[in-house]
Amino acid sequence: MESENRSAIAVLARAGHQARDIVKLTNLPRATVYRVYNTFMKSGDVSRKKHAPRSDKKRTPRFLAGLKRSIKANPGTPMTTLAKNRNVSTKTVHKAVHEDLGMSSYVRRRRNLLTEKAKAIRAERCPKLLSFLKHKASSKILIWVDEKKFVVDAEVNRQNQRVIAFDPSDVPPVLQTKHPASAMVFGAVASDGTIMDPHFIKAGLRLGTKEYLEILQTVLLPWIDQPWDRSDVVFLQDSAPSHGSKATQEFLAKELPFFVKAQIWPSNNPDLNILDYFIWGTLQERVNAHPHSSLASLKASITRETRKMEKDKIVGAAKRFRSRIERVIAAGGSHI
């Protein structure tokens, strides 16, 4: 049947019919007609080409052992290079890696540098933090705070955000300015899914202890007092200098009955702050999906997208907090 179809297409092409007309005349799939038609117009031959040997015949034990050695020696070698060096198709190497060796290709991730001392501190403090949460915060609302800088330029994930096109020239570029305008945001989120409207820190302001205390006094505490009693919440913050200063710790001890002291919070630990491991990334993906023409547009977008954050997703991310602490403990203070 396939041979007859190719012959029919060739006969019609020889008679002067265009590919689009042959589709209508034969009622064959468009892709099939165009493939055979183009082959015929180039060479006049529509016979089926001989197939290359099956890839699983090439994926012999010797082939797989050599491939495994090459990957172990340099895990960053592209599969196209591995295929070229072995004179096989990239598809063969893909199958060998995924199906035979049981491996996958992963994107290299950026992590904050952790010294052995930092790992030891994390490993020491995480059990204390977990104990604090179990004994003093079991039925309370957890509140995290953090700061984040947003820029007016668009941001893309080069691995996941792709564009389908006929040619690379059809893909619109992501334009970047040399020194994009930016907005520094102070954010707060609660474990019940409540999220505070973003507070924009004055441009050029260095967030020292004095400035941070003013934000806590005039922005955070009024927000907390609206739906909750202060005795019903637990306050969590990272170990930034202004957060762990003596003045800040004394202020928190006076204003909030339950807060995680600087001596308990594991330093260098963005993987335990819900704003770092969920909120900021989600907001940036939405806010910077396109560039902003002005700082006012950027701020309006941040506010709008913050208010649109799904409550159930925030709650889900907050529920992972304790398990993340346990994972840090299991990793000996290393990254999770």
N, C-alpha and C positions, 0 to 999 in steps of 0.2 A: 504493500500500500504506500509506504514512504517513497519507494522508488518511482511508483506511478505518479505520485504527487509532484516529485521533482521533474519528471519528464513532462508532465502537463504544463508546469510553469515555464519550462524551457521552450516548449512549442509555442506558447502564447507570447513569450518574450521575443522569440525569433520572428513571429508574425508582426511585431511592432507594437504590441500592447505594453503600456506602462504598468509598473508594479501595483499602483492603486486600482487600476482597471482589472488586473488579474485577481486581486482580492475579491472584488465583486463577482467576477465570473466564476471563480472556483469555490468561493465560500470557505477558503482555507484560512488558518490563522494568519493575521497580518505579519507577525514576526517571521513565520516560516516563509511566506511569499517573498518578503523583502530580502531575507538571507539568501535564499536560492537565486532570486533575481539578480542580486548584486554579484553573486559568485559567477553566474552565467555571463553577465555583461563584462566582467573582468577577464575571464578565461575561456568561456564557452563550454566549460565542463561542470556538470552538476552531479557527477557521481560522488558517492559518499567517501570521504577520506578515511584512510586507515586509522584506527584508534591507537593511541599510545598504550603501552602496557599498563595494566591496572596498578594503582598506586600502592595497594597492599602487597603486590609482588616486589616492589622496590623497598618496602619497609621491612627488610629482613632483620634478624637479630643483630647482625653485624652493623647494618645501617643505623639502627636505633642506638646501639652502644656508642658508635662514633658521634652521633648527634648529641647524645646525653653528655659525652665528654666535652664537646664544644660549648654546650650551654653552661656547664659547670665552670669551664675556664673563663667564659665571658657571658654572663646572663643577659647583657645588654645588646648582644648581637641581633640585628633585625632578622626576621624570618626570611625576608627576601635574600639576604646575604647568605644565610644558612643554605637556602635552596640553590643559589647560584654556585656556591662552593661544591655542591654535590651533584650539580647538573640535573636537578629534578625541579618540578614545579613547586611554586610556593604552597599550593593546595596540598601537595604531598607532605611537606614539612608541617603544615598546620595540622593535618590529620595525625601525623606521627607524634607531635607535641601533645595534642589534646587527647587523642584516643589511646595511643600506645604508651606514652610516658606519663599520662595523667597530670600534665602540667597546664598552666594558663599564662597568658601574657598580662602583666599588670602595669599600671602607671606608677612611676616613682612618686612617692609622696613627700611633701615638705614637712619637716618637723622642727620644733625648737630644739636647740642643742642641749643635751642633758649630760652633764659630767657625772662621774661616779658619785661625787658628793651629793649632787642634786638628786640622783636616784635613791641614795641612802635616806635623804630627808623625806622624800616622797613615801618611801617604804615605811618609814618610822611614823609619819603623821597620818597616813591614810587609816590605819586601825583606830587611831584616836578620834579621827573625824567620824568614822563609822560608829564607834561607841557613843559619841556625843549624839548622833542622830537617832540611834536606837533608844537611848535612855531619856533624852530631853526633848526630842523633836518628833516622836512617833506619830502624834496626831495633829501636828501643827503645819501651817502653811510655810513652805520654804520660799524665800525671796532672794534672787540673785541680782547683782548689778555689775555693770562693766561699761567700758567706753570703746567706741569704734569710729574710725575715720572713713567717710565715704567721699568719693570724687565724682565730678560731673561726667567724666568719660565713661563709655560703655565698657563693661567687663565681660569676658567670655571664658568659658571652660574649653580649651582647645581640644580636649579629648572627647568631650561629650556633646558639645554644641557644634553640629555640622550642618552643611548646606548641600542639598541635592541640586546639581547643575550639570549641563552638558560639558562645560569647560571651566577650568580654574578662573579664567578671566571673567566668568559670569558671577563669581562669588563676591558679594560686596565686602570691602575691607572694613576692619574695625579701626577707626581712626583714633589716634592717641595724641593728646597735647603734651608738650614738654613739661609744663608745670600746671597741671589741672587744678582748678579751684576745688576746695574741699570743705566738708562740714564735719566737725567732731560731735558725736552723739553720745550722751549719757543715757543708758537704758536700764530698765528694771523689769523683771518678769517673775511671776509667782507660779508655784507648782499646781495651782488650780486652773491654770490657763489664762489668768488675768495678765495683761501686759500694759505697761505704762506708756503714754504718749512720749515720743522721743523728746529729750531735752537737749537743745543745741547749745553747745559751749561756745562762748564768744571767741571769734577768730583770733588766733595769736595768743590766747590765754594759756599760760602754763598751769597745768592742773596740779598745784602743790596742795599741801595739807589744808591751808586756809581756804582755797577755792573749793576743794572737795567737801570740806565741812559745810560750806555755804550751800552747796547743792543738796547735801543730805538734809540740812535744816529747812530749806525753802522749797525743795522739790520732792525729795523722796518721802520724808515723814508725812507731809500733807496727803500724799498719794496713799500711803499705808493706812492713815487714819480714816479714810473714806469708807472702806468696806470692813476693816478688821480692827480688833483690839490689838494693841502692840504686844500683849502677852501671848497672843495666838500665832505669832509669826516667828520664824527663825531667819536671821539675816546672814547672807553669805556673800563674800567678796574675795577677789584674788589678793595676791600678796604684793601689789604695787606699793611703792614707797609711801604715797599719800594715804593708802588704805591701812597700812600697818604701823603708821606713826603713833607715837604715844598719845598725842592729842586726839587723834581719830579713835583710838581704842578706848580712851576715857569717855569720849562723847557717846560712843555706842553703848558702853556699859551703863551710862546714865539714862539714855533714851530708850534702849531696846533690851528687855530682860533676857532675850535669847539671841545670841549672835556667835558666830564662829570666830574665835580669837585668832590673831595672826600666828600665834604659836602652834595652832592646830591645823590651819589650812596648808595643804601641801604646796610648796612653792613650785614655780614653773609648771603649772598644771592647768592649761586651758581645756584639757580634755575632761575636766570636772565642772566646768561652768557652762550651763545650758545656753547662755548667750554665745559662747564661743563655739560649742559643738553643734548648735542648731539654729538659733535665732539669727545671728549675724550673717551666716552663710545663705540662709533662705532669703533674708531681706536684700542682700547684695545681688543675688541672682535675679530678683524681681525689679529692684530699683534701677540697677545698671544694665538691664536688658537692652537699653538704648541710651545714647548720650543725652545730656541735658544742656540746654542752651544757656542756662543761668543757675546761679546758686539757689535762687528762690525756687526754681523748678525742681532742683534736686531735693531741697528740704520738704517741699510739698509732697513729692513722691515718697520720701521716707516716712512721713507722717501717714499718708494714705495707705501704704503697704503695711505699716505696723498695725493699723486699725483693722486690716483685712486678714491678719494672721489667724489661722484656724485654731480655735481653742482646743479641740480634741488632739491636734498634733502637738501642741505645746505640752498638754498633760502627758501625752505618750512619751515625749522627750524627757520630761521631768521624772517620770517613773524609772527611766534608765539610769538616773543619777547614782543610786546606791550600788547597782550592779557594776557601774563603771568604776566606782571606788574599789570594789572587790576585785575587779580585773587588774587595776593598778597594783594592788597588793599581791595578786597571783603572779604579776610580771616582775616582781621585785623592785618596783618603783620605775620601771622602764615605760616606754610608750605603749599605748593600747591601740 
